[in-house]
Amino acid sequence: MNPSAKGWIKKLLQEYSALPKKEKAHTLDEFYHNLKTCGFIYGTNFHTLFNQVEKDGYSHDELCKINIILSFLFIHEYHQFEEDFIESVIDFYNIVDDYKSSFFEELFMGKKKSYDLLESMINKRIAIDDNVITKNFNYFITNTLLFVDVLAYEKYLHSGAVSDAYLHTMESSIETIIFAALDLKTEKSQYDESLIKLFEASFRYDHRVRLHYSEVIVHITHPLTKQYIVDLVCMTFWSDKIIDEQERTFLNQLAHDLHISKGTILKATDDIHQYYTTHKDDIKLLKSQNMVQSFYENSSNMVSKLITRNKKRLSKELQESKELMLLLSQSTVRNLSDEEQKKVKDQLLDIFKTIPSLAIFMLPGGMLLLPFVIKFIPNILPSGFDDNRVDE
């Protein structure tokens, strides 16, 4: 299954339906806890829900797409709703005005409810920011807030509707409590400052007036929403890896106001510590990269994935272009002239036109990614192409 190619949802559901029933039977608490351990709740996914799909080299955003579909599917089956699953998710997103106007409006123009339509919706929902340079920054918190979609979908299945006011209230509640927690810190670390900017950039609504804690806490009644709020607060307190007395007081008050046990708070703090400790080298927010470093890594990873998935076809196309092969070979031992570099770029772009999944290089700004392409090309050509090649 390739979550970045057409047909992935149908393939995913086919693989899921083949699983034994015992592997699908879980409680709501198990469901939520597993969403934390796989990273969906925290915004960076490292494996799939209940490991129902092998990771198989998927990127974080591909795992995120798989997990949001598996989450919707779990809610749909857990409550035993009879409505067709695909149609129910499409209808859910269709009736949410803010989503429809901001992300999906053009998708509903003359399209029937189908796997293809849902794939387009999920692609847009996960990759909200198409700017490859800034995506790293918005991605972390934007995808943390995806669990709001799961909670809203459950409400839709129960009531047949989800109002704009419901989502606005939920987001206002999250914003108010998170910033109340952040306000406790008189001295904010780079992590705290980054987190504040990410939250502010990721909320869908323009909250001109921040509500008071006492105004929003009364609206939080759903058990999973309570756990979710607690986990988001723990994310804000994690920066120094120590919950100080003031932060502990806030968490205890939150537990009291949400009518949950202090054991739930202790588990939430243990879970965030375990997750961030395990994945500290793989979560961009924790690596304190500047924009240039983030752009390089994000672009490099994307090119690597595209090249790997098109290895055979790209290798064949390259070998059939004798002039390009000659120039690429010479580039390993000398610097190409400006004219030669232009030939390489033009001929590479001609090749990309024949491989649909490499169309990203044809978009505005795509030329900036060509150096990354050339970096990976020696790995897909015959060993004689690079005299200094070392097999690892």
N, C-alpha and C positions, 0 to 999 in steps of 0.2 A: 504493500500500500504506500502511495506517495501523496501525503496531505497537501502538497503544492501543485498537484495535477488534477485535472477534471476526473470525477468519478470516485473520489476518495471516501465520501460519506457512505455511498452505497456499499463499497468494499468493506468499510469499517463495520457497518451494521451486519453485513454477511458474516464477518469473522466473529462478531459478538454473538450472533444467534447460534453459532456452532459451539459456544462455550457450554459446559455442563451447568445445570441450574444451580447447583450448590455454589458455583463461583460467582453467581449473580445475586445471591441472597445475603444482604447486609442490612444492618440497622442504619437509621439516620445518623446516629453518633459515629458509627464506623465509616460511613460515607464522608462525613465532614472531616474526621481525623485523617482519612486517607488523602483527601484533597490538600490537607496541610503537608503531609509527608512527601507528596509528589511535587509540591511547590505551587499549586494552583492558587491557593489562598494568599501566598506571599508574593506572587507576581512573576516568579521564574520557575518554569516547569522542568523537572529532571527525569520524570518517568510518568507513565499513564496511570489513571485511576485503577486501583486494585491490581496494577500490572496486567490488565486485561489485554493489552497490546504490547508486544515486545518493542523496546525503544528503537532498535534498528537504525541508529544513526540519525534520528530526527533532531531538528533544531528545536530551540526553546519555543519559538512561535508555533511550529508544527505540533509539538506536544501540547501546547496550549489549545490549539484548535481541536485536537483529538479529545482533550479533557473536557472542554465545554460541551461538546456533543455527548460524551459519556455521562456528564453530569445531568444534562437535560434528560437523557434516556433513563438514568437512574430514577429521577424524580417522577417521570412519566410512568415507569413500571412499578415503582414503590407504592404509588397511590392508585394503581390499577385503572388508569383512565382508558376509555375505549377509543377515543379520537385517534386517528392516524398520527403517528409520532411526527413525521416530517411536516405534515400540514399544521400540526399544533404549534411547532416552533416558528414556522413561517407566519402563521396568524398572530402569534405572540409579538413578534417584532413589528409586524405590520400595524398593530393597533397602538403601539407606543409612539406617540406623536413626535417626541424629541428624536428618537432613533430614526424614524422615517424621514424627517426633514433634514437631519444632519448627515445620515450615513446611507440610507437605503432608498431614498425617494426614486432615484433613477432605475432601481432594480425592479420596481413594480410596474414599470411601463410596458404593458402588453405581455408580461411573462406569466406562465402558468406555474402553479405550485409544483415544485419538483426538486429533485436532489441538486440539480444545477443551480437553481435559484437559492437554495439554502447554502450551498457552498459559497456563492457570491456574497451572501449576507455575512457568513462567518468570516470570510476573508476580510471584508471591510470592517467587521467588528473588532477583529484581532489587530489588524494593521491599520489603526486609525490614522497614524501619521505617516504619510508616504515619503517624507523627507528622510533620506537615509542618514543624514548627518545628525538630526535631532531625535530620531526614533529611539535611540538608546535611552534618552533621558525620560521621555514620556512613557515609554513602554512599560517600565517597572511598575509604576503606580497605576497606570491605566489598566493594566492586566491584573493587578491586585483587585481592582474594583469590579472585575468581571463577575465575581460571585453575587453581586447585586442582581445581575441578569438571571442567575439561577433562582434566587429568592423570588424575584418578580415573576418568573415563569411558573413557579409553584403556585403563586397567588392567582395567576391567569387560569391555570388548570382548575382551580377550585371555584373561581367566580366567573370565568369567561371574559374577564376584562381586567385591565391594569391601567389605572388613571395616571395622568401626568403628575397629579398631586402626590400620589403614592411614591413615585420615584423621587420626586423633588424632596419630599419629607424624609425619605430614607437617606438621601445624599446629604441633606442639611444636618441630619442627626450624626452621620459619620463625621462630617466636617467639624461640627461644633465640639464633639467629644475628643476628636484627634487633636484639634488645636488647643483645647483646654489642657490636654496632657502635655503638649509641646510648650505651652506657656509656663509650665512649672519650672522649666530649665532657664535659669538666669544666664548661664553661659552655654551657648549652643555650639556643638562641634560641627565639623564640615559635613558629617553624616546628617546631623539635624537640619542644617541649612539646605542640604540637597533634598532631604525628605519634604521639607516645607514647600520648596519650589515645585517639586514633583506633584504633590497633592494639589497645590493651587492650579497647576497647569492641566491636571487630569479631570477635575470635576466638570461634568457636562453642563451644569447650570451656572448662571452668573448670580451668585449669592451676594447681593449688594450689602445686605445687613446680616451679620453673623448672629444667630440665635443664642439664647442662654442655655446652659446645660440643663437647667430644671425644665425648660420648655420642650426639649427633645427627648429626654430620657423616658418620659411617659409613653412615647410612641413605640418603644422597642419592646415587643412582647413575644416575638417568634423565637423559639429556643435556638435555632441556628443563627439567627441575626444577633442574638446576645453573644454567642461564642465568637462570631465574626468580629463584632465591635471590640471585644476583649483582645482578640489576636491583633487587630490593627493598633490598639493602644500599646500592646507589648512590642510591636515593631518600632514604635516611636521611642520606647524606653531602652532599646537594645544597644544603643551606640556605645555606651561605656561598659557594657556587659555586666553591669551591676544595677540592681533595683535598690535605690537608696530609700531612706525612711519616708521622704516626702512622696516619692513615686509609689511606694508600697501603700501609703495611706490613701492615695488616689485610687489605686486598684481595689483596695478593700471597700472603699466607698462605692465604687462602680459595681462591685459584686453585690453589695447591699441594695443599691438602687435597682439593679436588674433582677434581684431575687435569685441569685445563683450562689453556689457554695464557694468558699475560699479555696477549696480543692481544685475547682475549675480554673481559678486564677493561677495557682501554683503550676498546674499542668500546662497552661498557656505559656507561662514564662519559661518552663523547661523545654517546651516544643520549639519556641523561637530560638532559644539558645542552641539547641541541638541542630536545627536546620541551618542557621547562619554559620555555626562552627564547621559543619560538614561541607558547606558549599561556599565558604568565604572567598575562595579563589575564582569562583565562577559567576558571581553575581556582580554586575557592573556597578551598582550603587556602592558596593563595599570596596571597590578597587580604586576609588578616587581618581578616575582617569579624567584627563582634560578632553575637550571636544575633539581635538585632532587624534588622540589615542583611540577614543571611542569610535570615531569615523573609520580609522584604519582597521580596527579589529572587526567591526560590524561588516564592513565591505569585504574584508579578506575572508571572513567566514561564509558570507553569502556567495562569493565567487567560487570558493572551494567546493561548496555544495553543488552549485550549478555545473561546474566542470566535472565533478565526480559522476553526477547523474547522466551526463552527456558524453562520457569519456570515449566510448567506441565511435560514436557518430562524429564527434569533433576531431578525433584522431584521423579518421578516414578523410574528412574534408580537408584537413591540413596537409596530409600527405599528397593529395591530388593537386594542391596549389604549390607548384615547384618553386616559383619566385619567393613566395612567402616562407616556405621551408628554408630556402637558402638564407634569407635575411634573418630569420629567427636563429638559425644555426650560427651565423656570423655575430649575432648580438651577444652570444655567450663568450666571445673572445675579444670583441671590440665594441666601441660605441658607434651606433648607427648615426648617419647624417640626418639632418632635419627632413630631407626629401625621402630618405629610406624609412624613417619613422612614420612619415605620413602614409607611405605605401603599406606598411605593416598595419596601421590602424584602419585604412580603407578596406584592405583585403580581409581583415578580421571581421569588420562590420558586415561585409558581403556574406561571409560564412554564417554569422549570427542570424542573418535574415532567413537562412534555411532551417534553423533550429528554433522553433517557437518559444521554448522555455528560456532561451537566451535573449529574448526580445528586450529585456530590461536595458541592455547595452545600447539599444537604439533610441532610448528615451532621452529627453534633455538632461544633460549632466552625465549620461552614460559613458561618455568618453573618459571621464575621470577614473572609471573603474578598469580601463584597459591595462594599466600597469599591473594590476592584480591578476588579470587574466594571463599576461605574459609570464608572470611569476610561477603560475601553476602549469603552464603548457609543457615544460620539459618532462613533467611526471606522466604525461599521457602519450608521449612520442617514443619511438624505438630507442633503446639504450644507446645506440651509436650517435644519437643526436647530441648528447651532452657528454663530452669526454670526462667531466668531473663528477658525473652522477654517481652517487653512492646508494646502494640498495640497503634499506634499513629493515 
